[in-house]
Amino acid sequence: MRILVCNDDGITAPGITALVAELCNLGRVIVVAPDSERSAASSSLTLAHPLRAREVTFPAPVEKAYAVSGTPADCAKMGLSTLLPEKPDLVVSGINCGPNMCVDIFYSGTVAAAFEGAFRGILSAAVSLDSYSPRADFSVAARWAVRCLKMLVEAKVEPARVYNINVPCVSTTEIKGIKLTRTGTIDYREEYDHRQDPYGRSYYWLKGSPVIVDTAPECDIVAVKAGYVSITPLKPDLTDMTLYAALNGKMVLPE
């Protein structure tokens, strides 16, 4: 099995190192990741200037590793179109430092990189740890992520999807199991903290803590907070087919 690994925290982040170390036991790995942190980049692409891909040494036994001067989506696109000698069987993005659940999936560069694989009909997964500490132990999440990936491959799931995996930041013995989930709903009640730099100029810093709105047990954030590894299947087609059908019967469109 050939595996493309990307992330948004950068190629030297501890999350991708831990993930690749486990994935090397599953197949042949090629890493294509940003040369520095690109968190919350979503699916943005670099269009105004050229991209550079530099081959680097990686701390795990990978086939090749590239540091790219672009976004997570750039990395996945370059890997799939240019840097890999053949189409991979699996695209995995992560492990992200911080969860990617609920509305955060729309902002996540981790999830966006995985979607580039799904766009091409490849089984793809995004993996995130429910901790914002760079000193967190990513090895537990890496082992559970590979366990989830093996389950997905053995089940022969629909390939053109992103399987969004979120892992609680606890020890292996504290993880209660794996749950299939849907995206939950949170309210960030976000605001921007107004500050001043040493020269008296104003700047703003986004802040806000999420409040869980949908507390159903099948929600991703509820499951993870309860100690379960969450797997949420996401599809590239965002069309609301129920509303599409309803509008089709109510609206008279000009020809």
C-alpha positions in Angstrom: 0.0 0.0 0.0 1.3 3.4 -1.0 0.4 6.3 1.4 0.6 10.0 1.0 0.9 11.9 4.3 0.3 15.7 4.6 -0.5 18.0 7.5 -1.0 21.7 8.3 1.3 22.0 11.4 4.4 21.7 9.3 6.8 18.9 8.3 8.7 19.0 11.6 5.6 18.9 13.9 5.5 16.1 16.4 2.0 15.0 15.2 3.1 14.0 11.7 6.3 12.4 13.0 4.2 10.1 15.3 1.7 9.3 12.6 4.3 8.4 9.9 6.1 6.2 12.4 3.0 4.1 12.7 2.0 4.3 9.0 5.3 2.9 7.9 4.1 -0.4 9.4 1.1 -0.3 7.1 2.7 0.6 3.7 5.2 2.7 1.8 4.9 6.3 2.9 5.7 9.6 1.1 5.4 12.8 3.1 4.5 16.1 1.5 3.9 18.8 4.1 4.3 22.5 4.5 7.7 23.9 5.4 6.2 25.8 8.3 2.8 25.9 10.2 -0.2 26.6 8.0 -3.0 26.1 10.5 -6.6 27.2 9.6 -5.6 27.5 6.0 -8.7 25.6 4.9 -8.5 24.8 1.1 -6.6 27.9 0.2 -4.1 27.6 -2.7 -0.9 29.5 -3.6 -1.5 31.4 -6.8 0.4 34.6 -6.6 3.9 33.2 -6.4 5.7 29.9 -7.3 5.9 26.9 -5.0 9.1 25.3 -3.9 9.3 21.6 -2.9 12.5 20.7 -1.1 13.4 17.0 -0.4 14.3 16.6 3.3 15.4 13.9 5.7 12.5 12.5 7.8 12.9 10.8 11.2 10.9 7.7 10.1 11.8 5.3 7.3 9.8 6.9 4.5 10.4 6.6 0.7 10.7 10.4 0.3 9.8 13.5 2.2 9.2 17.0 0.8 8.9 20.4 2.5 6.6 22.6 0.4 6.4 26.4 0.6 2.6 26.4 0.4 -0.6 25.5 2.1 -1.8 22.0 3.1 -4.0 21.8 0.0 -1.0 22.8 -2.2 1.0 20.0 -0.6 -1.7 17.4 -1.3 -2.2 18.6 -4.9 1.6 18.6 -5.6 2.0 15.2 -4.1 -0.9 13.7 -6.1 -0.1 15.4 -9.4 3.7 15.7 -9.4 5.8 14.3 -6.6 4.4 10.8 -6.3 5.4 8.3 -9.0 1.9 6.7 -8.9 -1.5 7.2 -7.4 -1.5 6.4 -3.7 -4.0 4.0 -2.1 -4.5 6.2 0.9 -4.1 9.9 1.8 -3.7 10.7 5.4 -3.5 14.2 6.9 -2.3 14.9 10.5 -2.0 14.4 13.3 -3.2 17.9 14.0 -2.4 19.6 17.3 -6.0 20.5 18.2 -9.3 18.8 17.3 -11.1 19.3 14.0 -14.8 18.8 14.8 -18.1 20.6 14.2 -17.7 23.8 12.2 -13.9 23.7 12.6 -13.7 21.3 9.7 -14.4 24.2 7.3 -11.4 26.1 8.5 -9.0 23.1 8.9 -6.0 22.8 6.7 -5.7 19.2 7.9 -9.1 18.3 6.6 -8.6 20.3 3.4 -5.5 18.3 2.5 -7.4 15.1 3.0 -10.2 16.4 0.7 -7.7 16.7 -2.1 -7.4 12.9 -2.0 -11.2 12.4 -1.8 -11.6 14.7 -4.9 -9.6 12.2 -6.8 -11.5 9.1 -5.6 -8.9 8.1 -3.0 -9.6 6.8 0.4 -8.6 9.7 2.6 -8.5 10.5 6.3 -7.8 13.5 8.6 -6.5 12.8 12.1 -6.6 15.2 15.0 -5.7 15.1 18.7 -8.0 16.8 21.2 -5.2 18.9 22.7 -3.6 22.2 21.7 -0.4 21.5 23.6 2.7 20.9 21.3 4.1 18.8 24.1 1.1 16.4 24.0 1.8 12.7 23.5 0.8 12.0 19.8 1.9 8.3 19.9 -1.5 7.1 21.4 -3.4 9.0 18.7 -1.1 7.6 16.0 -1.8 4.0 17.1 -5.5 4.5 17.3 -5.5 6.3 13.9 -3.8 3.4 12.2 -6.3 1.0 13.9 -9.2 3.1 12.4 -7.5 3.1 9.0 -7.2 -0.6 9.0 -10.9 -1.0 9.9 -11.8 1.3 7.0 -9.7 -0.5 4.5 -10.9 -3.9 5.6 -14.5 -2.7 5.4 -14.0 -1.5 1.8 -15.7 1.8 2.6 -16.6 4.3 -0.1 -13.2 5.7 -1.2 -14.1 9.2 -2.4 -14.7 10.5 1.1 -12.8 12.0 4.0 -12.9 10.0 7.2 -12.4 12.6 9.9 -10.8 11.0 12.9 -10.5 12.8 16.3 -8.7 11.2 19.2 -9.1 12.2 22.9 -5.9 13.3 24.6 -5.8 10.5 27.2 -3.8 7.3 27.7 -4.7 4.2 25.7 -6.3 2.6 28.7 -8.6 5.6 29.1 -10.0 5.4 25.6 -13.4 3.7 25.7 -13.5 2.7 22.1 -14.3 3.9 18.6 -17.6 5.6 17.6 -19.0 6.4 14.2 -20.2 10.0 14.5 -21.7 13.0 12.7 -20.6 16.6 12.9 -21.8 18.3 16.0 -22.9 21.9 16.6 -21.0 24.4 18.7 -21.3 28.1 19.4 -17.9 29.8 19.8 -19.4 33.1 21.1 -16.2 34.4 19.5 -14.8 37.9 19.9 -11.6 39.7 19.1 -9.4 40.9 21.9 -8.3 44.5 21.3 -4.7 45.0 22.1 -1.9 47.5 21.4 1.7 46.9 20.3 4.6 48.8 21.9 4.1 51.6 19.4 0.5 52.2 20.5 -1.0 50.7 17.3 -4.1 48.6 17.7 -4.3 45.0 16.7 -6.9 42.2 17.3 -6.6 38.6 18.4 -9.4 36.1 17.9 -10.5 34.3 21.1 -13.5 32.3 22.2 -14.2 28.9 23.8 -16.7 26.5 22.2 -20.0 25.8 23.9 -21.6 22.5 22.8 -25.1 23.1 21.4 -26.0 19.6 20.1 -25.4 17.2 23.0 -26.5 14.0 21.1 -24.2 11.1 21.8 -23.6 10.5 18.1 -22.0 14.0 17.6 -18.2 14.0 17.1 -17.4 16.5 19.9 -19.7 14.7 22.4 -18.1 11.3 21.7 -14.5 12.6 22.0 -15.2 14.5 25.2 -16.7 11.2 26.5 -13.4 9.4 25.8 -14.2 7.8 22.4 -12.2 8.0 19.2 -14.6 9.6 16.7 -14.8 8.7 12.9 -17.0 11.1 10.9 -17.5 10.4 7.2 -17.4 13.6 5.1 -18.3 14.0 1.4 -17.1 16.6 -1.1 -20.6 17.3 -2.4 -22.1 19.9 -0.1 -25.4 20.1 -1.9 -28.4 19.9 0.4 -30.4 17.4 -1.6 -33.5 17.7 0.6 -33.6 21.4 0.0 -32.8 21.0 -3.6 -35.8 18.8 -4.1 -38.1 21.1 -2.1 -37.0 24.2 -4.1 -37.3 22.3 -7.3 -41.0 21.9 -6.6 -41.7 25.4 -5.4 -39.6 27.8 -7.5 -40.4 28.8 -11.0 -37.1 29.6 -12.7 -36.8 31.6 -15.9 -35.8 29.6 -18.9 
